[in-house]
């Protein structure tokens, strides 16, 4: 089981600026040396099931296993656009699954390389591989090219990208014009702390100055006023 924690501090000036811009805070996981999908997002305004980001933010990351799926390229005919996909199959690193000619995954077997998730593809039409977390949330989508007939290897890497940006839905493809992202490299059991400082720069560690209770109260009042 992989258990990791990323603690993200956002200093006061940037906290207010990002919320005033209506920007969300995003997290993505690297797979096959690429970040393609928004894995987690925290918006500027809290909702019932998704709290907003604040001065101190903690991402607890546990990925004991994965799921695989696929999607076809969209085909448009008249007013209708059609895509298809399969039923997600649970899998762990070091395991393989067969995607047969009917688009059905076989149960995963322990006959793969350590650290890799392998799909042995027999489905025509170059389906695009998808790697998901154990809950079925998309971590990565092959947006460059589909799978040929044969073996497709997906390699989850313990690197995470964080950034602020316009609102995107969790599971959607990451916009290609990101502004000022940062990458955090982890190992099992790691706890990493980073700060987005008042100058708009990602730095390692906590902010140099802790907020007093009165400063925290003043900050909350400013954020609420900005959101009103």
C-alpha positions as CSV (number, residue, x, y, z in Angstrom):
1,X,0.0,0.0,0.0
2,X,1.3,3.4,-1.0
3,X,0.5,6.1,1.7
4,X,1.8,9.6,1.1
5,X,0.9,13.1,2.3
6,X,1.3,16.5,0.7
7,X,0.8,19.6,2.9
8,X,0.3,22.8,0.9
9,X,0.4,26.2,2.5
10,X,-0.9,29.2,0.6
11,X,0.3,32.6,2.0
12,X,-2.3,35.2,2.6
13,X,-1.9,37.5,-0.4
14,X,-1.9,34.7,-2.8
15,X,-4.8,33.0,-1.0
16,X,-6.9,36.1,-1.5
17,X,-5.7,36.6,-5.1
18,X,-6.4,33.0,-6.2
19,X,-9.9,33.1,-4.7
20,X,-10.6,36.5,-6.3
21,X,-9.6,35.1,-9.6
22,X,-12.1,32.2,-9.0
23,X,-9.2,29.8,-9.4
24,X,-9.2,26.2,-8.1
25,X,-6.3,24.2,-6.7
26,X,-5.5,21.0,-8.6
27,X,-3.6,17.8,-8.1
28,X,-2.6,15.3,-10.8
29,X,-0.6,12.1,-10.7
30,X,2.2,11.3,-13.2
31,X,1.7,8.1,-15.3
32,X,4.0,7.2,-18.2
33,X,6.0,10.4,-17.6
34,X,3.0,12.6,-18.2
35,X,0.2,14.4,-16.3
36,X,-3.0,14.3,-18.3
37,X,-6.0,14.2,-16.0
38,X,-7.2,16.4,-13.1
39,X,-7.3,13.9,-10.2
40,X,-8.4,16.2,-7.3
41,X,-9.7,19.7,-7.4
42,X,-10.5,22.2,-4.6
43,X,-12.5,25.2,-5.6
44,X,-12.4,28.7,-4.3
45,X,-15.8,28.4,-2.6
46,X,-16.7,25.4,-0.5
47,X,-19.5,23.1,-1.4
48,X,-21.3,20.4,0.7
49,X,-19.0,17.6,-0.5
50,X,-15.9,19.5,-1.5
51,X,-14.3,22.0,0.9
52,X,-12.4,24.9,-0.5
53,X,-8.7,25.3,-0.2
54,X,-7.3,27.5,2.6
55,X,-4.1,28.6,4.2
56,X,-3.2,25.0,5.1
57,X,-4.2,22.1,2.9
58,X,-3.5,18.4,3.3
59,X,-3.7,15.8,0.5
60,X,-3.6,12.3,2.0
61,X,-2.8,9.9,-0.9
62,X,-3.5,6.2,-0.7
63,X,-3.3,4.2,-3.9
64,X,-3.1,0.5,-2.9
65,X,-4.5,-0.6,-6.3
66,X,-5.8,0.7,-9.6
67,X,-8.4,0.2,-12.2
68,X,-8.0,0.2,-16.0
69,X,-10.5,1.1,-18.7
70,X,-10.5,2.4,-22.2
71,X,-12.3,4.9,-24.4
72,X,-12.7,5.2,-28.2
73,X,-12.2,8.4,-30.2
74,X,-15.5,10.3,-30.7
75,X,-17.2,9.6,-34.0
76,X,-19.7,12.2,-35.3
77,X,-22.5,11.5,-37.6
78,X,-25.0,14.3,-38.2
79,X,-26.0,15.7,-34.8
80,X,-24.8,12.7,-32.8
81,X,-21.4,12.1,-31.4
82,X,-20.6,8.6,-30.2
83,X,-17.8,7.2,-28.0
84,X,-17.6,3.8,-26.2
85,X,-15.7,2.3,-23.3
86,X,-15.6,-0.8,-21.1
87,X,-16.3,-1.9,-17.6
88,X,-13.4,-0.9,-15.3
89,X,-11.2,-3.8,-14.2
90,X,-9.4,-3.7,-10.8
91,X,-5.6,-4.3,-11.1
92,X,-2.4,-3.7,-9.1
93,X,1.1,-2.9,-10.2
94,X,2.9,-6.1,-11.3
95,X,-0.4,-7.5,-12.8
96,X,-1.7,-7.9,-16.3
97,X,-5.1,-8.0,-17.9
98,X,-6.3,-9.0,-21.3
99,X,-8.7,-6.6,-23.3
100,X,-10.3,-9.0,-25.7
101,X,-11.8,-8.4,-29.2
102,X,-15.2,-7.7,-27.6
103,X,-13.9,-4.9,-25.3
104,X,-14.0,-7.0,-22.1
105,X,-11.2,-7.2,-19.6
106,X,-10.0,-10.4,-18.0
107,X,-9.4,-10.8,-14.3
108,X,-5.9,-9.4,-13.4
109,X,-3.0,-11.9,-13.0
110,X,0.3,-11.6,-11.2
111,X,2.5,-12.1,-14.2
112,X,3.7,-8.6,-15.0
113,X,6.7,-6.5,-14.2
114,X,7.0,-4.8,-10.8
115,X,5.7,-1.3,-10.8
116,X,3.8,-1.6,-14.1
117,X,0.2,-2.2,-15.0
118,X,-0.1,-4.1,-18.3
119,X,-3.0,-4.4,-20.7
120,X,-2.7,-7.0,-23.4
121,X,-4.9,-5.5,-26.1
122,X,-6.8,-7.5,-28.7
123,X,-9.5,-4.8,-29.4
124,X,-9.4,-3.2,-32.9
125,X,-9.6,0.5,-33.5
126,X,-6.8,1.8,-31.3
127,X,-8.7,2.3,-28.0
128,X,-7.2,4.8,-25.6
129,X,-6.0,3.3,-22.3
130,X,-7.2,4.8,-19.0
131,X,-5.7,4.3,-15.6
132,X,-8.0,5.0,-12.6
133,X,-7.6,4.9,-8.9
134,X,-9.3,2.2,-6.8
135,X,-12.5,4.3,-6.7
136,X,-12.7,4.7,-10.5
137,X,-11.4,8.3,-10.6
138,X,-9.4,8.9,-13.7
139,X,-5.6,9.3,-13.1
140,X,-4.4,9.3,-16.6
141,X,-5.7,9.0,-20.2
142,X,-3.6,8.2,-23.2
143,X,-4.4,11.3,-25.3
144,X,-1.5,11.0,-27.7
145,X,-2.4,7.7,-29.5
146,X,-4.5,4.6,-28.9
147,X,-3.3,1.1,-28.1
148,X,-2.1,-1.1,-30.9
149,X,-2.8,-4.8,-30.9
150,X,-0.4,-6.2,-28.3
151,X,1.0,-5.0,-25.0
152,X,0.4,-1.6,-23.5
153,X,2.3,-0.7,-20.3
154,X,1.1,1.9,-17.8
155,X,3.6,3.0,-15.2
156,X,2.3,5.0,-12.2
157,X,5.0,7.3,-10.9
158,X,5.1,8.9,-7.4
159,X,5.2,12.4,-8.7
160,X,2.3,14.9,-8.3
161,X,1.6,18.2,-10.0
162,X,-0.1,21.0,-8.3
163,X,-1.3,24.3,-9.8
164,X,-4.0,27.0,-9.7
165,X,-6.3,27.6,-12.7
166,X,-9.7,28.1,-14.1
167,X,-12.4,25.7,-13.0
168,X,-12.1,22.2,-14.4
169,X,-14.0,19.1,-13.4
170,X,-12.2,16.2,-11.7
171,X,-11.4,13.5,-14.2
172,X,-11.2,16.0,-17.2
173,X,-8.1,16.4,-19.3
174,X,-5.7,19.0,-18.0
175,X,-5.5,22.2,-20.1
176,X,-2.2,22.5,-21.9
177,X,-1.5,26.1,-21.0
178,X,-1.0,25.8,-17.2
179,X,0.5,28.7,-15.4
180,X,3.2,28.1,-12.8
181,X,2.7,24.4,-11.8
182,X,4.9,22.6,-9.4
183,X,5.9,18.9,-9.1
184,X,6.3,17.0,-5.8
185,X,8.3,13.7,-5.8
186,X,7.3,11.2,-3.2
187,X,8.2,7.7,-1.9
188,X,6.0,5.4,0.3
189,X,5.4,6.9,3.7
190,X,6.6,10.4,2.6
191,X,5.2,13.6,4.0
192,X,6.2,16.7,1.9
193,X,5.4,20.3,2.7
194,X,5.4,23.1,0.2
195,X,4.3,26.7,0.2
196,X,2.9,29.0,-2.5
197,X,4.3,32.3,-1.1
198,X,3.1,35.8,-1.4
199,X,5.3,36.4,-4.4
200,X,3.6,33.6,-6.3
201,X,6.5,31.2,-6.0
202,X,6.4,27.5,-4.9
203,X,9.0,26.8,-2.2
204,X,9.8,23.8,0.0
205,X,8.7,23.8,3.6
206,X,6.3,25.9,5.7
207,X,5.9,29.7,5.5
208,X,8.6,31.5,7.4
209,X,6.0,33.3,9.6
210,X,3.2,31.6,11.4
211,X,-0.1,33.5,11.5
212,X,-1.4,34.7,14.9
213,X,-5.0,34.1,15.9
214,X,-5.9,37.7,15.2
215,X,-4.2,37.5,11.7
216,X,-6.1,34.3,11.0
217,X,-9.4,36.0,11.9
218,X,-8.5,39.1,9.8
219,X,-7.6,36.8,6.9
220,X,-10.9,34.9,7.1
221,X,-12.8,38.2,7.1
222,X,-11.0,39.4,4.0
223,X,-11.7,36.1,2.2
224,X,-15.4,36.3,3.1
225,X,-15.6,39.9,1.9
226,X,-13.9,39.0,-1.4
227,X,-16.3,36.1,-2.0
228,X,-19.4,38.2,-1.2
